[in-house]
Amino acid sequence: MSLKFLNNCTVEHIPALLDESFVARKSNDWVKLEEISIKILQIIHKGNLPDESSLKIVVQNYLASIVGTGEFLTELSQGDMEKYENGLNKLLNFLQQKPHKFNSVNLVIQAAREISLLALDPTPANRNKISRHLREIARPDIAIIICNQILEKTRLNYYSLTVLCGAYCDLGKYEKAIESAEVALRFQSDSGRTFALNALVRAHTLKFKATGDFSEIDKAISYGHNSIDLKLDSYAANAFVAAAVASMYENEIEYAQEVLAKAEPQLKAPDISAIFQAYKTAQALAPTAEVVEVIDEFENEGYLGSFNTLFDLVGRDEGFIPKVQDLRKMKERFNEGGWFLQGLSTVPCPKCETIALHSYRKHFKRYGKDMHYWALVCDFCKTASDSIDFDKKEFSFVSSDLEENFPVNELCQVCNGISD
């Protein structure tokens, strides 16, 4: 594909350009993939917006191209890091010119930003999170390398094993995916077993869709029951719903409706019936090896747009329950639903001076004005607090940094009219 042809492309050429992107990606031609992705984005920017799934693919392709060989993540080479950051900044500046057109890729962009920030402090915990975000920008191949590097040193790291399972699923390597999750299940304590169980539900469901082997969906259903019995939450419910719908077993679908009603009590019976009818229709039309609504526990978005308590989110994202002082009704507030991840601050934690400070927010209204509670969680200190516990000068640095990188009004579903 010549440069002259690229320059003359219009909206009619987008399907052909997407096909060329697929070829470039398969051959690891990152330079060509970047050129094609930029051209498609330029076409879209002029007013020709494709369907949401195509838009996400284009943005993922561009981000995948600037990751390139990924040596700045696997070998911690600073040179490639600079290329990635420059490429990311170009994309952010480009999208900000017409932000309303690109809201649907906010989560992909957030994952790309988090990779950049976490790479500044490549601890094993941060590299685990980088692997999770690499899946979001469609680079599971690099995620697999990083997870295996971590597992060489801590071979029973359930977080790495579970992310590894998801990355192998992304590539259609279901045997390896299942093997990874089975190791996590075999050696993980009860507190972390649901991560492995839900991963196995997803892996076996996807393998069933790919092979048509009913023994696989039976295993998925069985693991789903085990997970629900151990801990019923949105993630266990979501994994089980996907398996039940894929199985077409009416008794399991009925049970999945009951499970969803318990996990998401705000949903009314008619809502659940409508959701399942939509699931069935979408699943019937879905390609082989694709399962409707399979959402990872380690992804930032919540199930059906609903986020859990702060403690649930931190337990899911960071693998620990933060310590909280019983002041200003913080425990009570953090136990309410509606919290969402804003992002990782580049400003060190004022307590331990480590770049490990994640901000979580919760929407509320005061005198008719949209506002957001704060919860600042340090991975290293393993503590959570609201903004009042921070020195005003220190907090101004933290809040300014977070707002610059992760504008809260763009991330909050209530502000964007996605939820009530």
N, C-alpha and C positions, 0 to 999 in steps of 0.2 A: 504494500500500500504506500504510494508515493506521497510526499509532502504536498505536492500540487493537488492531488485528489482530496487530501484531508482539508485543505484550505477551501475547496469548492463544495464541501459536503453541506447538505441541508437536512431538515427534519426527516425527509423521505429516506435518507441514508442511515438513520439510527439503527434499524434492525441489522443491516449489513455490518455496521460498525460494532455492534454488540457481538456479532458472530466472530469478527476479527479479534475482539477483546478476548473471547474464549480461547481462540487459537494461541494468542500471545501469552495468556496465562498458563496454558498447558505446557508451552515450551519455555516457560520462565523468562520470556523476553520482556523484562520490566520496563525498558526504555520505550518499546513500541506500545506496551499497555498504557504507559503514562501519556504518550502522545494521543492515543485514541480516546482515552478517558477525558482528557482536557478538551478535545474537540467536541465530544458529545455534551459536556457541561456547557461549553460556549453556545452550542445550538439551543440547549434547553434554556439558557439564560436569556435568549432573545424572545422567549415567550412560548416556546413549544415544549410543554411539560409532558413527559411520558407517563405511563402508569407508575404507581408508587413502587412496585416491585422492581421495575427497570431502573428507576432513579436510585434505589438503594444499591443495586448491582453496580451502577456506574460509579457511585461514590466509593463503594468498597473496592472496586477495581483500581481507582486512583490511589487510595490509601495503601492497597496491596503493592502497587508499583513503587511507591516511595519507601516502603519497608525494604523492597528489593531482596537482597540475599539475607538480610536480617542480622548481619554480623555485629551490628551495634547492640543487639539484644542477646545473641548467642555467644559472641566472643568479647562483648563489651568494647567494641572498637568505636572510638569517639568520632572518627571521620564520617561514618555512615549516619551517626546520630545527627550531625549538623545537616546533612542532606534531608533527613526525615523531618526535622524541625522546620527547615526552610519550605519544604513542600507542604507541610501542614499549615503553616502560616499563609502561604499563597491560597490554599483552599479556603481557609477561614475568611480571608479578606474578600475572596471572590463571592462566597455565599452570603456575606453580610450586606452586599449590595442589594440583594433582594431576598431577605431572610424569610419572608412569608412563603416563598416558593419551596423552601427546603426544610420545613419543620419536621417532615416525616423521617428525616435522617438524623434527628438530634441525638439519638442514642448511639448511633454509629460514630458521629463526630465526638461525642463525649468519650467513647472508648478510645478513640485516636488521641485525644488530649491526655487522657489518663496514662496511656503508654508513654508519652513524652515526659510526663511528670515523674512517674514511677521509675523510669530509667535513670533518673538523676541519683537515685539511691537504691541500687540493685541488690537489695537484701533478698534472701530466699522467699520471704513472704511477699515482697513486692514483685518478684519475678513470677510467682504463682499468679498474681493478679494480672500481670502483663500477658501471661498465657491465656487467661480468660478473655481479655480484651482483644487479643489477636484473633480469636475465634469470631468475635463480633465484626471485625473488618476483613473476614474471609481469608485469614492466613493461618489455618490450623496446622500447616506443615511446620511453621516456626514454633508454634505453641508446643508441638510434640517434642521438638528438640530441647526446648527449655525445660519442660516437665521431666524429660528423661535425664537431663543434667542434674536437676534437683534430686531425682530419685536415686541417682548414683551415690548420693551422700545420705539421704534419708529415705530409704526404700519403701517405707510404710507411710509416707506422707499422704493422708487420705485426700487432702485438697488437690495435690498434684495428680493423684491417681484418678480422681473424679473429673478434673479438667481434661486429663489425657483421654479418658473414656469419651468425653464429648467431642474432642478434636478428631479422634479416630472415626467416630460416627459421621462427622462432617465430611470425611474422605471416603466413607462407605466401607471402612475396614472394621466390620462389626465384630469379628472374632477377637481382634486385638482390643477393641473397645470393651467387650465383655470381660476379657481376661483382666484388664486393668481394674475394672469396678469390682470384680470378684475378689481380687487381692485386698482392696480397700474394705470390702465387707467382712472378709475373713479375720482381719486383724484390728479393725476399728472398734472402739468401745461403743457402748449404747448411745452415747451422746452424738456420735457422728455417723451412726449406721444408716440414718435416713438419707444422707447424701449418696451413699453407695447404692442403697436400694432404689432410689429414684433414678439414678443413673442407669441401673440395670433395667428398670422398666422402659426407659427411653430406648436403650440400645436394642433390647429384644423386640420392641415394637417396630423399630426401624428395620431390623433384620427380617422380621415377618413381612413387612411391606415390600422388601427387596426380593425375598425368596418365595413367599407364599407358603412357607412351612408353618403349619398351625401349632407345632410344638413350641415355636418361638413366642407366639402371642400368648400361649398358655403360661409360659414362664413369666412373661411380662405381667400378666394378670396376677399371678401368684406373688411375685415380688411387690406388686402394687398393694395387695392386701396386707402383706407384712409391714410395709411402710406406713400405711394408714393406721394399722393396729398399734404401731410404735409411737407415731406422732402425726396426728391429723392437722395439716396446715395447707396453705394454698399450693405449695409446691408438690406435695404428695398428691393432693387432689388433682392438680393439673396433669401430672404424669399419668395418673390412673385414668382420668377422663380420656386422654389421647389413646391409651391402650384399649380401653373399652370400646370407643368409637371405631377404632381400626379393626377390632375383633368382630364387630357386628353381632356379638352375643347379647341378646336382648336383656337377659337377667343381669349381666354385668353393666350394661348401659343404665338400667334402672337403679342399680346400686350406686353407680357413678353419680347419678343425679342426686341421690341422698347424700353422698359424700360431699359433693359440691355445695349443697345447701348448708351443711354443717360448717364447711371450711369458709364459706362466703355468706354469712347469715344476712347480709344486707340485700342479697338477691331474693326476689319473690319467685314463687312457683312458676308463674307465666314467663318470667325472664329466663329461668333455667330451661324450661321447655323450648323456648325460642332459640336459646344458645345451642342446645343439643340438636335441634333440627338443622340449624345452620352448620354445625359441625359435621353432621351426617352428609349433608349436601356437598360441602366443601371436600370432605374426605373421599366421596365417591368420584369427584372430579380431579382429585390430586394425583400427580404422577407417581409411579412406582418409587419406593424408597423415600417418600415424603409423607410426614405425619402432621396432621393439622394441630396447631396450637401446642407444640412441644416447647416449653419454656424452661430454660436451665435455672437451677437454684442460684447459680452464681452470676446470672445476668442481672443488670440493674433494674430492669422494668419489673413491675409487679404483675401478678396474674389478673387478667381482666381489668387492668388499669387501677387496681386497688393495692395500696401499699400497706405493709404490716406495721407493727410497733417498732420503735427504735431498737429495742432489744432483739427482736426477730431479725431485723435487717443487719445489724452488726454481727449477730451470730451467724447469719448466712454469708455475709460478705467477708468478714474478718476471722471467723472461727472462734470467737470468744464472746462472753457476755460482759459488757463493761461495768466497772464499779461506779456507783453514783452516790453522792452524798444526799442524804434525805433532807434537802433544803428547798424552799420555794416551790414545793410540790413537783420537783423535777421528776422523781420516780413515777408519780401519777401521770404526768404529762408525757413522759417517754414511753409509758405503757399504752398510750392511746394509738389508734390507727392513724394513717395519713402522712407518715414520715416518708421522705424520699432522699436519696443520696444526691448531694450537690456536687461534691468532688473533693480531690486531694489538694490541700494547700501547699504551695512551695515555701511558705514561711514555716520555720521549725516550731515545734511545740514549745511553748514557753516553760514548761515544766521539765522536760527531758532533753530539749534542744535537738530533737530528731525530726526529720521530715517525715512525719507519720500522722499528720493531723487531717482527718476526714471531717467534712461538714455534712450534716444531715439537716433537713429543713421540714417544717410542717406548716401548711397554709392555715391562716385564720383571718377573720375580719374584725376590725375595730373601727367603730364610728363610720362604717361604710367603706373603709379603706382596706385593700388587700395587703396583708402582712404575713410574715413567716417567722415562726419560732426557730431558734438555733439549738443544735446539739453538736458539740465539737468532741469528736472521739479520737483519741490517740492510740494507734496500734501498739506503740511501744509501752506507754504507761498503762494501757488497757483501762482507761478511765473515760467517762463521759460527763460533760457539764454544759450548762447554757453559757451564753456570752457574758453574763454578769461576773463570773469567776475570773475573767481575764482583765488585766490592766487595760485601760481605755486606749492607750497608745499602741500597745501590742495588738489589741483586737482590731484597731483600725487598719493595721497592716494585713491581718488575716482576712478581714471582710473585703477589703479592696482587692486583694489578690484573687480571692474566690470569685468575686463578682466580675472581674475582668476575664477570667478563664471560663467560668461556669455561671452565666447570668441566671439568677434564680427564676425570673419571670419566664424564661424560655424553657425551663425544666419542669416547672410546676404545672401539673395537669389541670388543676382548678383554674389557674390564671389563663390557661390556653383553652378553657371550655371543654376539656375532654371528659371531666367527671363533675359530678354535682358538688 
